[in-house]
Amino acid sequence: MGAVLASALAFYAAAGLLTASLFVVFGLKRVLPPETTITWPARLLLLPGSFALWPYVLIRWVSALR
């Protein structure tokens, strides 16, 4: 039981890290208005939040692509 929980947590963390990293590098331009510029220090500040809230970030990002 503990191994399954640890595997699920590792998968959740890996998916969060991947989603957050890609979102901060590529996805912010899609979600924010076109005239908004964002610096790299600001992107680094957004990384922990997008990691913690990665399911919501992924939903917003996908809906912005449509």
C-alpha positions in Angstrom: 0.0 0.0 0.0 2.8 2.4 0.9 4.6 1.7 -2.4 1.5 2.5 -4.4 1.0 5.8 -2.6 4.7 6.7 -3.0 4.4 5.9 -6.7 1.3 8.0 -7.1 2.9 10.9 -5.3 6.0 10.6 -7.5 3.9 10.6 -10.6 1.9 13.7 -9.4 5.1 15.5 -8.6 6.7 14.6 -11.9 3.6 15.7 -13.9 3.6 18.9 -11.9 7.2 19.7 -12.5 6.8 19.0 -16.3 3.7 21.0 -16.6 5.0 23.9 -14.5 8.3 24.1 -16.4 6.7 24.0 -19.8 4.0 26.5 -18.8 6.5 29.0 -17.5 8.7 28.7 -20.6 6.0 28.5 -23.3 2.5 28.8 -21.9 2.5 32.2 -20.3 2.4 33.9 -23.7 -0.8 32.0 -24.5 -2.6 32.7 -21.2 -1.7 36.4 -20.7 -2.9 39.2 -23.0 -0.6 39.9 -26.0 0.8 43.2 -24.8 2.0 41.7 -21.5 5.7 41.2 -21.1 7.0 39.0 -18.4 10.6 38.8 -17.2 12.6 35.7 -16.3 12.7 36.6 -12.6 8.9 36.9 -12.7 8.7 33.5 -14.4 10.8 32.0 -11.6 8.4 33.4 -9.1 5.4 31.8 -10.9 7.1 28.4 -11.1 6.3 27.2 -7.5 2.7 28.2 -7.8 2.2 26.6 -11.2 3.8 23.4 -9.8 1.4 23.3 -6.8 -1.6 24.1 -9.0 -0.6 22.2 -12.1 -4.0 20.6 -12.8 -5.7 24.0 -12.9 -2.8 25.5 -14.9 -3.0 22.7 -17.5 -6.8 23.2 -17.9 -6.3 27.0 -18.3 -3.5 26.4 -20.8 -5.4 23.9 -22.9 -8.5 26.2 -22.9 -6.4 29.1 -24.1 -5.2 27.1 -27.0 -8.7 26.7 -28.3 
